């Protein structure tokens, strides 16, 4: 069990950037009309089963570094901390421009960050952004750095487009299309966080504690990879992944309560990874959490990978949903399986 305790690590500022194009579940089904007709699938099943009305997609040709750099510039515009103070820069998305060099190198240049900053990619499926915060926090707590910028830019368009193409052309049965269904919930977006020593942000939001657990015997339940030059492929056993993910979250929550010293009543809001309506309901039921304290964005944005949880937190901030001095439980989970929960005091 990995346990985190922070005394001086703050979230100074947070910014999300959403793509301009919208792709509705109805439009996806329209593009899959030959498949729906052949298999006699009812219209509206995608939104009905997931609760996702639409998702955002970047224009064709957008690179992950373009997206993460846009978020990085946005968070610097919100922060009083100058770019020159950034000593660590992490690109924490699933998507990357290429295998080498690190996507962080491209985003670092596009943002205009100092040459003295250590930079690297950190990838761990949908959990990468929270992992990056714990890495930055550890370096801050040890006195090695005072300020880090964490970004993520996810581009789900290649995966969605390739999935639609495959489903519309391959002679698949109802059973055979199941591993591809989760792909159609994927959205795109970008987010950035300025994480620093509390001396640099006296009014910042303080991280207190966290817990991480893994269940890697479930690593085959969701697997994705490149597919050709400009496409992605992924297959997911959605039912088993849901069961295993909720079980891992329950184990992590038990430890998180002990480490944080807080029960469900100690958190005014919960922000979890954004998968869909069924996952949301099952997670809150299993953990015994009040669902009215949940903040969700999946209906409008879909599953944006590592961007989903922090972007949802940014949306809650913008909507005035979090009171100063209250605690927010960040409940992250990603395929692998991995789970990480953090206590953030607003």
C-alpha positions in Angstrom: 0.0 0.0 0.0 1.4 3.4 -1.1 0.5 6.1 1.3 1.1 9.8 0.8 1.3 12.6 3.4 1.8 16.2 2.3 2.6 19.1 4.6 3.6 21.8 2.1 2.1 20.8 -1.3 -0.6 23.1 -2.8 -2.6 23.3 -5.9 -2.1 26.9 -6.9 -4.3 26.9 -10.0 -6.1 24.6 -12.4 -7.3 25.1 -16.0 -9.1 23.0 -18.5 -9.3 23.5 -22.2 -12.0 21.8 -24.2 -12.0 21.2 -28.0 -14.4 23.3 -30.1 -16.0 20.4 -32.0 -18.9 18.4 -30.5 -19.7 14.8 -31.4 -23.0 13.5 -30.1 -23.9 9.9 -29.3 -26.7 10.3 -31.8 -24.3 11.3 -34.5 -22.1 8.3 -33.8 -25.1 6.0 -34.1 -26.0 7.7 -37.4 -22.5 6.8 -38.7 -23.1 3.3 -37.5 -26.5 3.0 -39.2 -25.4 0.0 -41.4 -24.3 -1.9 -38.2 -27.4 -1.0 -36.3 -29.7 -2.0 -39.1 -27.9 -5.3 -39.7 -27.9 -6.3 -36.0 -31.3 -4.7 -35.3 -29.9 -2.5 -32.5 -32.3 0.1 -31.1 -31.4 3.8 -31.7 -30.4 5.7 -28.6 -28.7 2.7 -26.9 -25.3 4.4 -26.6 -26.6 7.4 -24.6 -29.1 5.2 -22.7 -26.4 2.7 -21.5 -23.7 5.3 -20.7 -25.5 8.6 -19.9 -23.2 10.3 -22.4 -25.0 12.7 -24.7 -21.9 14.1 -26.5 -18.1 14.4 -26.3 -15.6 16.9 -27.6 -13.1 16.2 -30.3 -10.1 18.2 -31.5 -9.8 19.2 -35.1 -8.0 16.7 -37.3 -4.3 17.0 -37.0 -4.2 18.3 -33.4 -1.3 16.8 -31.5 -1.5 15.9 -27.7 1.3 18.4 -27.2 -0.9 21.1 -28.8 -3.7 20.4 -26.4 -1.5 20.1 -23.3 0.4 23.3 -24.2 -2.9 25.2 -24.6 -3.9 24.1 -21.1 -0.4 25.0 -19.8 -0.7 28.5 -21.1 -4.2 28.8 -19.7 -3.1 27.8 -16.2 -0.1 30.2 -16.3 -2.5 33.0 -17.2 -4.5 32.2 -14.1 -1.5 31.9 -11.8 0.6 34.6 -10.1 3.6 32.2 -10.4 5.7 33.0 -13.5 6.7 30.4 -16.0 10.4 31.0 -14.9 9.6 29.5 -11.5 8.6 26.1 -13.0 11.3 23.5 -12.0 9.4 20.3 -13.1 7.2 19.8 -16.1 5.2 16.6 -16.6 3.1 15.6 -19.5 0.8 13.0 -17.9 -1.6 11.9 -20.7 -2.3 8.5 -22.3 -1.8 10.2 -25.7 1.7 11.1 -27.0 2.9 12.8 -30.1 5.4 9.9 -30.7 7.5 7.4 -28.8 10.6 9.6 -28.8 11.2 12.3 -27.7 8.9 12.8 -24.8 5.7 14.7 -25.6 6.7 16.9 -22.7 9.6 18.2 -24.9 7.2 19.5 -27.5 4.7 21.0 -25.0 7.6 22.6 -23.0 8.7 24.4 -26.1 5.2 25.5 -27.1 4.4 26.9 -23.6 7.8 28.6 -23.4 9.0 27.1 -20.1 12.6 27.6 -18.7 15.5 25.4 -19.8 16.2 24.7 -16.2 13.0 22.7 -15.7 13.3 18.9 -15.5 10.8 17.4 -18.0 9.4 14.0 -18.7 6.2 12.0 -19.6 4.3 10.0 -17.0 1.7 7.7 -18.4 -0.6 5.4 -16.4 -3.9 5.1 -18.3 -6.6 7.4 -16.9 -4.7 7.7 -13.6 -1.6 9.5 -14.9 -2.5 13.0 -13.9 -3.0 12.1 -10.2 0.2 10.1 -10.3 2.1 13.1 -11.6 0.7 15.2 -8.7 2.1 12.7 -6.2 5.5 12.7 -7.9 5.5 16.5 -7.9 4.4 16.6 -4.3 7.1 14.2 -3.2 9.8 16.4 -4.8 8.3 19.5 -3.2 8.1 17.9 0.3 11.7 16.7 0.0 12.9 20.3 -0.8 14.2 19.4 -4.3 11.8 21.7 -6.1 9.3 24.4 -5.2 7.1 24.5 -8.3 5.8 22.0 -10.9 3.5 22.3 -13.9 1.5 19.1 -14.7 -0.4 18.9 -18.0 -2.3 16.4 -20.0 -3.7 16.6 -23.5 -5.9 13.7 -24.7 -7.0 13.2 -28.3 -9.6 10.5 -28.5 -10.7 11.3 -32.0 -8.4 8.7 -33.7 -9.8 6.0 -31.5 -13.4 6.9 -32.0 -13.0 7.3 -35.8 -11.1 4.0 -36.1 -13.7 2.2 -34.0 -16.6 3.5 -36.1 -14.8 2.5 -39.3 -14.2 -1.0 -38.0 -17.7 -1.5 -36.7 -19.3 -0.2 -39.9 -17.3 -2.4 -42.2 -16.4 -5.7 -40.3 -19.0 -8.5 -40.3 -19.3 -8.6 -36.5 -22.0 -10.2 -34.4 -23.7 -8.6 -31.3 -21.3 -10.5 -29.1 -18.2 -9.4 -31.1 -19.0 -5.7 -30.9 -19.0 -5.6 -27.1 -15.2 -5.1 -26.7 -15.4 -2.0 -28.9 -18.4 -0.3 -27.1 -16.3 1.5 -24.5 -14.3 3.2 -27.3 -17.4 5.2 -28.3 -17.6 6.9 -24.9 -14.1 8.5 -25.3 -13.8 12.2 -25.5 -11.0 14.7 -25.8 -9.7 17.6 -23.7 -6.7 19.1 -21.9 -5.9 20.2 -18.4 -3.1 21.7 -16.4 -2.3 22.2 -12.8 0.3 24.4 -11.1 1.5 22.5 -8.0 3.8 24.2 -5.6 5.1 24.8 -2.1 2.6 26.5 0.0 5.0 29.5 0.6 4.5 30.3 -3.1 0.7 30.1 -2.9 -0.6 31.1 0.6 -4.1 30.9 -0.7 -3.6 27.7 -2.5 -5.6 24.5 -2.1 -3.7 22.1 0.2 -3.1 18.4 -0.5 -3.2 16.4 2.8 -2.9 12.7 2.2 -3.5 9.9 -0.3 -3.5 6.2 -0.9 -2.7 4.0 -4.0 -3.4 0.4 -4.7 -3.0 -1.8 -7.8 -4.7 -5.0 -9.1 -2.5 -5.9 -12.1 -4.0 -9.3 -12.5 -6.8 -7.4 -14.3 -4.4 -5.8 -16.8 -5.9 -7.6 -19.7 -9.4 -6.2 -19.3 -8.7 -3.0 -21.2 -5.9 -2.7 -23.7 -5.2 -0.1 -26.3 -2.4 0.5 -28.9 -1.6 2.3 -32.1 -3.4 1.1 -35.2 -1.7 2.3 -38.4 -0.2 5.7 -38.8 -2.9 7.9 -37.5 -5.4 5.6 -35.7 -5.8 3.9 -32.3 -7.4 0.6 -31.3 -8.7 -0.5 -27.9 -10.7 -3.5 -26.6 -12.4 -3.6 -23.2 -14.3 -6.2 -21.3 -16.6 -3.6 -19.9 -18.6 -5.8 -17.5 -15.6 -7.4 -15.8 -13.7 -4.1 -15.8 -16.5 -2.4 -13.9 -16.7 -5.2 -11.3 -12.9 -5.3 -10.8 -12.6 -1.5 -10.8 -15.3 -1.0 -8.2 -13.8 -3.8 -6.0 -10.4 -2.2 -6.2 -11.9 1.2 -5.4 -13.6 -0.2 -2.3 -10.3 -1.6 -1.0 -8.6 1.7 -1.6 -11.4 3.7 0.0 -11.1 1.6 3.2 -7.4 2.4 3.4 -8.0 6.1 2.4 -10.4 6.6 5.3 -7.7 5.3 7.7 -4.9 7.4 6.2 -6.9 10.6 5.8 -8.8 10.2 9.1 -12.0 11.2 7.3 -15.2 9.3 6.7 -17.5 10.1 3.9 -19.0 12.9 6.0 -15.6 14.6 6.1 -15.7 15.4 2.3 -18.1 18.0 0.9 -17.5 16.9 -2.7 -16.2 13.8 -4.5 -14.7 13.8 -8.0 -14.1 10.4 -9.6 -12.8 9.3 -12.9 -15.6 9.9 -15.5 -16.7 6.7 -17.2 -20.5 6.8 -17.4 -23.7 6.6 -15.4 -23.5 2.9 -14.5 -20.0 3.1 -13.2 -20.9 6.3 -11.2 -23.9 4.6 -9.5 -22.1 1.3 -8.8 -19.1 3.1 -7.3 -21.1 5.3 -5.0 -23.2 2.4 -3.9 -20.3 0.1 -3.2 -18.3 2.8 -1.3 -21.4 4.0 0.6 -20.9 7.6 -0.5 -23.7 10.2 -0.9 -24.1 10.6 -4.6 -25.5 14.1 -4.2 -21.9 15.2 -3.4 -20.6 13.9 -6.7 -19.4 16.2 -9.4 -19.8 14.7 -12.9 -19.1 15.8 -16.5 -19.3 12.6 -18.5 -22.7 13.5 -19.9 -21.2 16.4 -21.8 -17.6 15.4 -22.3 -17.5 11.6 -22.2 -14.4 9.8 -20.8 -11.4 12.1 -21.5 -8.8 9.7 -20.0 -6.3 11.3 -17.7 -8.0 14.7 -18.3 -11.4 13.7 -16.9 -10.9 13.9 -13.2 -8.9 17.2 -13.0 -11.0 18.8 -15.7 -14.1 17.9 -13.7 -12.5 19.5 -10.6 -11.8 22.6 -12.7 -15.4 22.7 -13.8 -16.6 22.4 -10.2 -14.4 25.3 -9.2 -15.7 27.4 -12.0 -19.3 26.7 -11.0 -18.6 27.6 -7.4 -19.5 24.1 -6.2 -16.6 23.9 -3.7 -16.6 26.0 -0.5 -13.3 27.4 0.8 -12.0 25.2 3.6 -13.9 22.1 2.6 -12.4 18.8 1.6 -12.6 17.2 -1.8 -12.0 13.5 -2.3 -10.3 12.8 -5.6 -11.1 9.2 -6.5 -9.0 8.1 -9.5 -8.9 4.8 -11.2 -7.3 3.6 -14.4 -7.0 0.4 -16.4 -4.2 -1.8 -15.3 -5.9 -1.8 -12.8 -4.7 1.1 -10.5 -6.5 3.3 -8.0 -5.3 6.5 -6.3 -7.3 8.7 -3.9 -6.3 12.1 -2.6 -7.6 14.5 0.0 -7.6 18.1 -1.2 -8.5 20.9 1.1 -10.1 23.8 -0.8 
